[in-house]
Each structure stands twice: as structure tokens, then as C-alpha cells.
Amino acid sequence: MIEFLTMAFFVAQPVAPAAGTDGGTRPPMLGAVALRDPVEISSNLITGDRNSATFTGNVQVKHRTMDLRCDKMVAFYTETREVKRVECTGGVQAQDSDRYARGERAEYDVSSGVLVVTGSPEARQGTTYLKGTKVRLTLGSERVEVENARIVIESSPAKGKAGTRKP
């Protein structure tokens, strides 16, 4: 039972809080272990061994500001049971702030916060829509990288002009 709970709740590499930003609050706790930047994963089914776990059906991942969804995910972890990398397949959708990406496959490096989406990937940021062969998002950054990109930039509606047309 302990092994199952350990596999079902992964923890990212601990990150020291920035000076003065803690405000006296403590990170979430699991038993006597303090958690920093937890990777929260849910799915219909989980199977695992010492080095990885496979999540199948309605997989949802939350890490810091990113929400990631897919049909199947394999999480690889260190000897101390911290998630180091995940591979997602089938209906991948990721959102981080106003940036959105989707495709058929994705790899996410937990320590760097880099998500790479492939398999007919598409991305959107604000009014910009992109397609290419590879989409790369970095967690908490405004940056979107798209290889072999095709881009469509939608014009924003003019402010104060809506509904002012005369018949």
C-alpha cells in the first residue's frame, strides 16, 4: 500500500524559496515530508515499478502553473522517487497562463519546466495561432517556440468601436 501511495503522488525536485517570498508559510506536507512544487497526477488506472509508473485514462497533471491532459502517460522517477520526466500520448493538451498547446505526444522535463509537444502540434498565445512540427513551452515563461512554423495572427477587435455602426 505504501508503494502505491508513493507512486500515486510524485514530488518535483525541491526548490528553495526566494528570499523574503515565503511570508512565513510552510509548503504542503505529506506525513512528515515537506513538499515543494508537487506534481499532482490523476488518472483512471495506475501501474508501476521501481523506475516508472504508467497512468491510463483521463490523465490530468498539475505542476506549478501548468495543466496537462492526455490519454496515457509514463512518469519516470529518480531513486528517491521524484518525477524527473513524463511522456504523454494521445490527445495531449497543455495550458500555462494564456499559452495553450496540443498534439499527439509530449515530453515534459520536470526540473527545467520544458514541455515539448509533437504529433501535428498546435499552439495558441493570445491572438496568435501556430502550427509546426514541434512546439516548446517553458513553464512560467512567455516564450513559445515552434519549429517549421506556420503562423496566423488574428486582429483584436477595436476598443470602443463595437456596436457603434449605423444601419
N, C-alpha and C positions, 0 to 999 in steps of 0.2 A: 504494500500500500504506500509506503514512504517513497519508493522508486517512482510509482505512478504520479504522486503529487509533485515530486521533483521534476519529472518530465513535463507535467502539465503547466508548470509556472516557471518560465525561464527568466533570467536576470541578465541585463546587459552589463558590460564592463563598468565597474564603479567609476564615477566621475566626481572629483572633489568640487564642492560648491564654490562659486566665485566669491571672493571676499566681500562680505557685507550683504550678500543677497539671500542668505539663509533666513534672516529675520527671526532666528530663534526656533524655527520649526524643524521638526525631525522628518527624515524620509519615511515612507511607509515601512511597516515591519511585517515579516513573516516569521512567526516564532520569535527567536532572539536575534534574527538576522535583519539588519537594516538594508532596505532595497533602494537603489538609486537607478533612475532611468529604467524601470521594469519594462520588459517586453511581454505584453499580455496577449495570449493566444487562445482562441476558442474554435471548436470545430465539432462535427458530429461524431468523429471517431479519431482516436489517437493510438498509435502503436509505436514502440520504440525499443532501443537497445542502449548500450553504453555511450555510443558516439552520435546518435541521431534519433529523431522522432519524426514520424510521418503523420500529418494531420489531413484528414479527408472529409470533404463535405462542408459547405458553408464556412470556410476558414476565414477568420477575422483576426487581424493582428493590429495592435495599437502600440506604437513606440514613440514616445515624446509627442510630437505634433503630427505624426503621420498615421493615417488609417490605410490599411492594406487588406484587400479581399481577394480570394481566389478559390478554385475548386479543390486543389491539393497543394500541400506544402511540406517540404522536408526541411527540418531545422537541424543544423549541425552545431554541436557544442564542444566546449573545451573539457579538459579533465575535471575542472571544478564545476562543471555543469552550467556554464554561462554560454548563452547563444552567441556564436560568432558569425554565422551566416545562415540565410534561409534561401531556398529555391522554391518558387511558386510556379504552378502550371494551371492552365485553364481559366479563362475569364478573369484575368488579373486586372484589378482596378486599384489605383493608389491616389490618395489625396493628401496634400500637405499645404495648408493655408489655401491660397487661390490657385494653386497648381494641381493639375489633375493629369494622370497618365493611365493608359490602359493598353493591353496587349495579351498575347497568349502565354508568355513566360516572363519571369522576373527573378533577379537575384538581388538580395539586399545584404550588404555588409553592415552589421550592427555597430561595430566600433567607429567606423567612418561616417555612417549615416547615408551611404550612397546606394541608391536604388537604380538598377539598370533593367529596363523593360524592352523585350524583343518580341518577335512574332507579330508582324503588322502593327507596330506600336503607334499610338496617337497620343498627343499631349495638348493641353489647353492651359493657358495662363492669361487670365483677364479676357481680353477680346482677341487674343492670338491663338490660332489653332494650327498645330503642326503634325505632319506625318513624316515617317522616315524608316530607317532600318534599325535604329537603336535610340532609345530615349533614356537620358540620365538625369535624375533628380538628386540633389543633396539636401538632406533634412535641415530645415531651418534656414535655408538659403533661398534667395530669389531666383537663383540660376537654374535654367533648363537647357540641357544640351541635346541636340538631335542630329544624328548622323544621316547623311544623304537626305536632307530635309526638303520638304515642300511646305510652304507656309501660307496661311490665309489670315489676314488681319482685318477684322470686322471694324467698321466705323462705329463709334459711340454715338448714341442719339444726342442731338444738340440740346444743351441745357436751356430750359425756359422756352423752347420752341414747340413742345408737344401741345397739341390741342389749340394752336393759335392760327391754324389755316382757316381761311374763309371759304365757304362753299361757292 
